[in-house]
Amino acid sequence: MISHSYQIPDWIAKNSRVLDLGCGDGRLLAQLVETHAIDALGLELDPDKIAACLDLGLSVVQQDLNRGLSNFNDQQFDTVIMTQTLQAIRRPDLALSEMLRVGREAIVTFPNFAYIRNRIQLGLAGHMPVNPQLPNPWYDTPNIHLSTFRDFEELCQTLSIRILDKDTSNLSGKRTWLGTVWPNLFGEVAVYRLTKES
Amino acid sequence: MAASLGVVTPELIPFETPLALERGGSLPRYDLMVETYGTLNAKKSNAVLVCHALSGDHHAAGYHESESNKPGWWNHYIGPGKCIDTDRFFVVSLNNLGGCSGSTGPLSTDPETGKAYGPSFPEVTVLDWVHAQARLADHLGVEKFAAIVGGSLGGMQALQWSITYPERVGAAAIIAAAPRLTAQNIAFNEVARQAIMRDPNFFDGNYADHDVIPASGVGLARMVGHITYLSDVSMGEKFGRSLPRADRDAEGVNFAVEQYLRYQGEQFSGRFDANTYILMTRALDYFDPTLNESIPLPQVLSTTACKFLVLSFTTDWRFSPSRSEEIVDALIQAGKPVSYTRLESAHGHDAFLIPDATYERIFKAFMDRVHQDLGGNA
C-alpha cells in the first residue's frame, strides 16, 4: 500500500470542495475532512473499497475513470486529486484535461519511471522493472502508461496546463533529500499541483 | 446472519383529517395499516421509514402469527443486527393508500356511498403517499426520519420525500429505482392493465358487485410483470428448458418456466386486488419530479438536505443501472452528498429483495453511519 504524499494536505484549502479520483479506501479524503473540513466526494470502482469509504462516512460513487467525468459540471470542485492512478488510465491526457475542467486545481501523483532503480533494472539488467514501486510483471499490470517527470511536464505544456507546484516523495509519502535535489533520477513518486493556463 | 424479529403485529391507524390528492379529489378520512419494529428512542431521532414497491405491503419483516409462515418481504434486510438494524432503529413500514392489505383503498367503504370504493377510488400518486406518510410520522411523534429507504417504487417514495420534506429526512436509500419511468416501462404496465381490463370478470372495476374477481387478468398481469423482474440469466439458471414438476399441476404446460409463471399468477390473483394493481401501476407511470422535464433533475434535487445512497443491479432491465445513474449524476451536479454502487447480480430487478454479500456490506455500512451520525455508537 502506497501512502499518499506528504505535500497534499498543504495544497488543500480549508472548507473547499474536493474530488478524489480513484479514492481507494478513502483514507486521504477522510483525513482531509478531519483536518480541513472539506466537502469530499470520491470515485472508486471496487465495491469493497466503496464500503470502506462508507464506513468512514464519506460519499463515494462507483465510476470507471476511463469513461471520463462528463457527468460533472465545469469548475464544480476546488481541487481534483488523482493519486497513483494516472498511469493506469487509458488516456492520461484526456483525464488531465477533464480534471481541470471540473476542478480549479488538480493534484496528481504517479510513479516516476525514470527513478534510478527502474533505470538500473531496464538499462543494465535489460528487464522491465518489477519492484515495490511497480510490483506487477509487464504482461499483467494496471500500469499501462508509465512516464517520468520530464514526460509529464511535456504533456502539461501541450495541454496548456500550468504547474503550480512540483515535488517528490518516496513510497511512504515522505520527503527524501536526494529526490528533492534531483527528482527525475531519485524521486520515486512524482507529485504535481496543476491549474489550467488562463 | 442475525436473529429474526419473530412474530410481529400490524396496527390499523385512523386519520380523520381529509387528504387533498395531487390529481384531484380528496379522501375525507383514511386508515393506514402499519408495522413497526424496534424502539423509538427518547429523542425520537432513530426512526427509519421503509417504503414498499408495487405489490408490497406493510409486512416488511418478521412473521405473522408463527415463524412457520412466510416472513415479510424484506426480512433479510430488516431485523436485529441486519442492514436496517432494529436494535438501533425504530422501523416504520406501512401499506400505502390505495393498497389492498388493510390501508384505505378500493376495497374500503366509501363513507359517502356506504359501498366499497372499487374503481371510483381516487387516483393517488407517490406525492400523495409521501404526504400520508408524513402524517403517519406526525402521529408517531417523528419529526425527522433518520433514513427513508425503498426499492423500485419504494425508492421513488424515498426520492420524493427528499424533495418534498427535505427537513424531515436525514438520509435516503434509493434502490433499483428511476427518476421516472421510460416509455418501455410504462408500456409493460399498460400490458398488465389491459390484461386485467379485458378479463370478462373485470366489469369496469365493479367485479365486487358481481361476486367475482378478474383472476385471469390479474394473473396474466403478474406473469408479464414477473418476467420483467427477473433476468434472462436468472430464468436460465432457475428453469433452463427443464420440464414441469410432477408434484404440481402440469396440465397444458410444456416447460417448468410456464408452470412457475402460472403458479405465480394464480397465487397473486388470489391475494391482490385488481383495482389496486391498476392504481399502483398508474402511480408508477405518473411519477416524475421533473414535471415532464420542465425542471431539470439537478434543480429539482437542489433543495434536498439529506445524504443519499443509490444502488442498482447489473442485470436489472426494468429499472436499469443507467436510470439510477441519472439520479446519481443529478445529485452530483446539485452538489449533494451521494454514494452509489452498481451491484453485480444475476437476479434482475428482484435483486433488491435477494440476499447478497456485497449489497449487504454496502447497505449496512451506509445505515451504520446513519446511526453513528445520530450520536450512537458504531
Contacts between the chains, C-beta under 8 A, distances in Angstrom:
chain1	res1	chain2	res2	distance
A	17	B	335	7.6
A	39	B	335	7.9
A	41	B	332	7.3
A	41	B	337	7.7
A	41	B	338	8.0
A	47	B	341	5.5
A	47	B	343	7.1
A	47	B	344	8.0
A	47	B	358	5.0
A	47	B	361	7.6
A	47	B	362	6.4
A	48	B	358	7.7
A	48	B	361	7.5
A	50	B	339	7.2
A	50	B	341	5.4
A	50	B	362	6.3
A	51	B	358	7.8
A	51	B	361	4.7
A	51	B	362	5.0
A	51	B	365	4.8
A	53	B	339	7.6
A	54	B	309	8.0
A	54	B	339	6.1
A	54	B	362	6.4
A	54	B	365	3.7
A	54	B	366	5.3
A	54	B	369	6.2
A	55	B	365	5.1
A	55	B	368	7.5
A	55	B	369	7.3
A	57	B	369	5.1
A	57	B	372	7.2
A	57	B	373	7.4
A	58	B	339	7.8
A	59	B	307	7.1
A	59	B	337	4.3
A	59	B	338	5.8
A	59	B	339	5.1
A	60	B	339	5.2
A	60	B	340	7.9
A	61	B	328	6.0
A	61	B	332	6.9
A	61	B	338	6.4
A	61	B	339	6.5
A	61	B	340	4.5
A	62	B	340	5.6
A	62	B	341	4.7
A	62	B	342	5.7
A	71	B	325	7.6
A	71	B	328	7.7
A	71	B	329	4.0
A	71	B	332	6.1
A	71	B	333	7.4
A	72	B	332	6.3
A	72	B	333	7.3
A	73	B	333	5.4
A	76	B	332	7.9
A	76	B	333	7.6
A	76	B	335	7.1
